[in-house]
Amino acid sequence: MAEGAEAGAIVVVETGDGATARALAAVRPDVPVVAISPSIKVCRQLIVSRSIYPIHAADASKAVELARGAGFAPAGEPVVLVSGSGAVSIVE
């Protein structure tokens, strides 16, 4: 998915329990999986998962900016957004 789009990162938007982020990380993508969660508990649980980088944020409406600001997605590179409902979009 991200490799085909030549994305800089995969950003999981508002992960409630971390399941979507873990499922994506299980396929070992070449790009980081950034999980945005309003729950500090979920972020702490995800920090031990390989290749998942949790960001605690109450509002995930600016998920791409959060990922870019943390250095996971360089400016100008596309980012794949994935929601827990299965919706996928690519943002530049």
Secondary structure, 3 states (H helix, E strand, C coil): CHHHHCCCEEEEECCCCCHHHHHHHHCCCCCCEEEEECCHHHHHHHCCCCCEEEEECCCHHHHHHHHHHCCCCCCCCCEEEEECCCCEEEEC
